[in-house]
Amino acid sequence: MSKIKIEAFVSVPPCSGGVAVKRLLKRIESEYGDQVEIVMHTGRCPEMEEQHITNAPALVIGDLVKFVGLAPSYESLVGALREAGLE
């Protein structure tokens, strides 16, 4: 099974949502580290433009932009990962 890619976009300086996203991804990595690949993007970057993301924080799960402008709950993020194939 291939790893599910999670791309996180956070602002500079980090807002409270970005801090929450980083904390959430640490938990996901500790619980599902062998099943996920986490990529962090800090500040404006070409990848934001490619995904048409205008607000941070944002999370892209697999190929889908799932959360923009907020830090999801742990349960919502796990649900999105399950939709993408997490076992």
C-alpha positions as CSV (number, residue, x, y, z in Angstrom):
1,M,0.0,0.0,0.0
2,S,1.3,3.4,-0.9
3,K,1.4,6.2,1.7
4,I,-1.4,8.8,1.7
5,K,0.1,12.3,1.1
6,I,-0.9,15.1,3.4
7,E,0.1,18.6,2.3
8,A,-0.2,21.2,5.0
9,F,-0.1,25.0,4.2
10,V,0.5,27.3,7.1
11,S,1.1,31.1,7.2
12,V,4.1,33.1,8.4
13,P,3.9,34.2,11.1
14,P,1.8,31.2,12.2
15,C,-1.7,31.8,13.3
16,S,-3.5,29.8,15.9
17,G,-5.0,27.6,13.2
18,G,-1.6,26.8,11.8
19,V,-0.3,26.0,15.3
20,A,-3.2,23.6,15.7
21,V,-2.6,22.0,12.3
22,K,1.0,21.3,13.2
23,R,0.0,19.8,16.5
24,L,-2.7,17.7,14.8
25,L,-0.2,16.4,12.2
26,K,2.3,15.4,14.9
27,R,-0.5,13.2,16.4
28,I,-1.4,11.8,13.0
29,E,2.3,11.0,12.4
30,S,2.7,9.3,15.7
31,E,-0.4,7.1,15.2
32,Y,-0.3,6.5,11.4
33,G,3.3,7.4,10.5
34,D,3.8,4.2,8.4
35,Q,0.7,5.0,6.3
36,V,1.1,8.8,5.7
37,E,3.5,11.2,4.1
38,I,3.3,14.7,5.6
39,V,4.7,17.7,3.6
40,M,4.7,21.1,5.2
41,H,4.5,24.4,3.2
42,T,5.2,27.6,5.2
43,G,4.2,30.9,3.8
44,R,3.1,31.6,0.2
45,C,4.5,29.1,-2.2
46,P,3.9,27.9,-5.8
47,E,2.1,24.8,-4.5
48,M,-0.6,27.1,-3.0
49,E,-1.2,28.7,-6.4
50,E,-1.3,25.2,-8.1
51,Q,-4.0,24.0,-5.7
52,H,-5.9,27.4,-5.9
53,I,-5.6,27.8,-2.1
54,T,-6.1,31.4,-0.9
55,N,-6.3,31.0,2.9
56,A,-4.1,29.2,5.4
57,P,-4.1,26.9,7.2
58,A,-5.1,24.4,4.5
59,L,-4.8,20.6,4.2
60,V,-4.6,18.6,0.9
61,I,-5.3,14.9,1.4
62,G,-4.1,12.9,-1.6
63,D,-5.1,15.0,-4.5
64,L,-8.1,16.8,-2.9
65,V,-8.1,20.1,-1.1
66,K,-10.1,19.1,2.1
67,F,-9.7,21.9,4.6
68,V,-9.1,25.6,4.0
69,G,-9.0,28.4,6.5
70,L,-9.4,26.2,9.6
71,A,-7.8,23.5,11.6
72,P,-10.0,20.4,11.4
73,S,-10.8,18.2,14.4
74,Y,-8.8,15.0,14.8
75,E,-11.9,13.0,13.9
76,S,-12.5,15.1,10.7
77,L,-8.9,14.6,9.6
78,V,-9.0,10.9,10.2
79,G,-12.3,10.7,8.3
80,A,-10.7,12.4,5.3
81,L,-7.7,10.1,5.5
82,R,-10.1,7.1,5.6
83,E,-11.8,8.4,2.5
84,A,-8.4,8.5,0.8
85,G,-7.7,4.9,1.7
86,L,-6.3,4.9,5.3
87,E,-6.8,1.4,6.9
